């Protein structure tokens, strides 16, 4: 019992809680704070993802330089048909393996690299003495291995299965005035005839591709050849435009449907070289095709230059500079600031 100063029993004051209105005000304030902080948190996360993406490209460029130090040349572009023109539709007897395969030993993937038949990687072994990697047991199984350094962390579809096709190689043919793109692909459920083969849906992706120039190695476009043409053996000293002015690697997110689902997945075993003639790269697009360079970043794309640096390209940059001047290794154009 509580006594007052007068000596008579008193009543202790009741503890007062939040009224309903006060509670609603507090909830509203918390909601506003969350709304203000959430974009900052998302921006911080995307900034971290962009940093990791740049680091991935830096490691790829370093692997190319280490390869050149070992072999005296850059790794070959895709091993397609060796006929005329050099970048014709590859027959099934061309291995079609990508440049990324050559870089595995320099990216802590030597055990995986050693499971692949060396003949599948030799640019001097011509069709019909090679096998399309899809039907080669070693390549087929290796292609199902996820390589973290080949994945951009900003790509929310990196772990999705494609709805339409798995691209196992990119090629292009000569036409009057230039070239035409062509995809080599299988439906995700396709399984090679080999009993040890895995379905195409098992093949892991790459968000990075090398630059083959405007049209690649076709007649009339020699000045705008990139560094990763068919069965190429380019050296760093052959890049007369200067290694800081020529793109080595860019980003690719594959094909995206109008419904926002992944239509075309780009296998790292085969789909790692692209042309620039389809146009400007796409930055975080609602829809995308498999032909173009594209990124999962808003308004920009990362590229690794031939000197090993990583640059940020703005989606509003001069299209000619991207398509021609930075893609060609020996075009002689003054790039300037970009």
N, C-alpha and C positions, 0 to 999 in steps of 0.2 A: 504494500500500500504506500502511496505517495502522500506526504503531508505538506501542506502549504505553510507559509511563514506564520500564519495565524494559528497553526496547530491543527487545523481541520484537514481532513483528508481531501486531496485534490485529484484531478484527472490529468494524466500525462497526455501531452499533445500527440495526436495521431500522426503517423508517418505518411507523408503525401507522395503518391507516385505520379507518373506521367498521365496526363489526360489524353484522350484519343486524338485530339487536335495536335498536341505537342508531339505525340508519337508519329503522327503522319508527317509533321514538319521535319523531324529527325530523319525519317526514312527518305523524304524528298531530298534533303541535303546530302545524304549518303549516295543517293542515286545520281545527283548532279556531280559529286566528286568522282564517282566511278566513270561517268560519261566523259569527264574532263581528263581523267588519268588513262583511260583505256587506249585512246589513240596514241598517247605517248609510249605506253607499253608496247603496243603493236609496232610503232615506228622503231623502238629500240630492238625488238625482235627481228624485224626486217633488216635493220642495219647490221645486226649480227649475222644474219643469213647472207647478206651481200658480201660481208667480209669473208665468210667461208667460201662463197662462190669465187671471189677474187683469188683466194688462196688455192682453190682447186685449179684454176687456170694457170696460176704461177707455177704450181707443181708440174702441170702438163708441159709448160714451156721449158722448165728446167730439165724434164725428162728428154725432150727433143734435143736440147743442147748436149746432154750427156750421151745420147745416142750418136750424135754427130762426132763427139770427141772419140767415141769408140770405133766408128765405122768410116769416118771421114766424109760423111754425107748425111743429109736429112733422111728420116724414114720415108719410105715410099707412100704415095697416095694409095687409093684403093686398087687392088690387083684385078683389074678388069681385062677384057679382051685386048690383045696386043696388035690388033689389025689396024687398018686405015679407015677412018681416022682413029687416033689412039684411044679415044673415049667413046667407042661405039657400044651398043648394047652388049653386055658380056654374055658369052655362052655359058651353059651350065658347067663347062669344064674349067672356067676361071674360078679361082678361089674366092674372090671378092672380099677378102679380109681387109679390115680397116687399118689405118695408121695406129690407132690406139693399141692394137695387139702388139706391135713392135715395141711399145713403150712399157709394157708390163714389168720387165725386169728392173726398170728404173723407178718403179712405183711400189716397191715391196711386194711384187706379185710374181717373183721368179718361179716358185713352185707351180703356179697356174700356167705360166708361160711354157714350162717344160713339158706340159701335157699335150702341147700342140705340135703337129708334124712340121719340122722346119721347111719342108718343101712347099707348104701352104703359104709361107711368108717370103719366099724368094722371088723378087721381081724378075729374075732372069730365067726362071722356069715357066715356060709359056704353055698356054692351053694347046693340046688337050692333056697335058701332063700334070694338071692340078684338078682338084675336085671342089666343087662349090661347097663352102664350109658348112652349109646346112646339112649336107649328107656325110660330112667327115666326122667320125665319132669323137675325136679329140676336141675339135672346134665346137661341135654341137654341145657337148657336155660343159666345156669351158664357158660358153656363152650364157649359161644359166647361173653364173656366179655374179653376185652383186659386187661392183667395185665402188665403194663410197666416194672416191675421188672423181668419179665420172658423173655424179649426181649433184645438181644444184639444189640446195636446201629450200629455196623459195618455190620450187616446183611442187605444187600441192598434188599433182597427178603422178608423181614419180613412182608410186606404188600401185597405181591402177593398172588393170589389164585392159588392153585396147579392145575396142568393140569391133573393129573392121580388119586391121592388118598389122603385122609386125614387119617393119622394113628391115631387110637383111643386107641391103646394098643400094647405093645410089649410082646411077650412070647417066650418061648423056650422049646424044648422037649429033653428028654434024648435019646441018641443014643449010639451005641457001642463006647466007648472011650471018650464020652463027651456029647455035646449038639448040637442042631441045632436051628437056629433062625427062628422066625415066626412073621410076622406082622399081626395085626388085623386092617383092614382099610375098608373104604367105598369110593365110588366115590363121588366127591364133590357135585353132584346133589342129592345124596340119602337123602330121608326124612323119618324119622321114622313113623310108622303107627299112632302114637299118633297125634291127631289134633293140639296139642300145640307144637309139635316138630319142630325143626329148621333143615334145610339141613346141611349136613356135611361141606359145604363150609363156614358156619357161624362160625365154631369153630376157636378160636384164638390159636396162636402157643406158643411154649416154645422153647427157644434156649438153655435150660439147662436141663440136665438129671443126675440122680444119678447113681452111679456105683453099679452094682449087682455082680461084680467079673468076673472071666473068663467065667464060664458056669452057674453061679448062684448056686442054691441049688440042685445039682444033685450028685448022689453017686459017690465017688471016687475023688471028687474035693472040699471036705469040707475045705481044707486049703486055697483055693483061692476064697472062697465066699466073696462077697462084703458086704456092709452094708445095701443094699436095695433089698434083695431077697423077693420072694413071701411070703406075709403075715408075714414077719419077725418082731421080737420084740427085736432086738439087743439093748444092752446098751453100753454106751461109755466104760465102764470098761471091756467089752468083747473084745475090740479091742487090742489084745495082742501085735501086732506089734508096737503099739504106735500111738496116734492120729495124730501126725505130719507126719507119714509115710504111711497113707492110704487116698486114694482119696474119697471124698464125692460127689462132683458135677463136671461135665465137660460140654463142649459145644456140641451142635448139630445144624446143619443147614438144616437137612432133605435131601431129594433126589434131585439131580440136573441132568438134562438131558445133552446129548452131545451138544445140542443147547443152553445150558446155562439157560434154564427155570426151574422153580421150579416144580418138579414132585410130591414129597411127602412132605406134611406139617405135622408137629408133634404137635398134640393137647396137650395143657398143662393138660387137664383133664385126659388124659390116657397115653400119651407117654413120661414118664419121668424116665425111668430106662433103662440102656443099659449094654450089656456084652462087654468084651474086646477081646474075642477070634476071632472076625472077623479081627483083626489086629490093626496096628498103626493108631492113629487118623489122619485125613486129615486136612491140614491147607490151607485155602482159595483155595480149589480145583476147577478146571474147571468143573469137574463132581464129583458127590458124590452119595453114596447109603445111604439109611435110617438106615442101621444097625450100622454103625460106629459112634464113636464120631468124631466130625468135628467142625472146627471153621471158621469164616469169616476173621481171622487175618492172615497176611502173616507170614509163618514160625513158628507159635506157637499156643498154645491153653492155655487158663486159666483153672485152676482147683482149687476148694475149697477143702482144706484138712479137715480131721475130727477135727482138733484142732481149726478150724475157720479161719486159714490163707488162703491166696490165692496165688498160685504159678503159674509161667509161665513155661510151658513145651515146649522145643524146638522140632520141628518136626524131628530133626536128633538124638534125644536121643535114648538110648538103648531100643529096642522094648520089650525085656524081662522084663525090669524094669517097663515099662508102663503096659504091658498086664498082668503080674503076680504079681510082688513084690508090686507095688503101688495099685493094684486093690484088692488083697486079704487082708482081715483084720487080719488073724492069720496064715500066711504062714511061719513066722519065718525067712525070708530072710533079710539080711543086705542091706538096700537100699543104704546107703552112699549119696554122692552128686548126684543130678539129675537136 
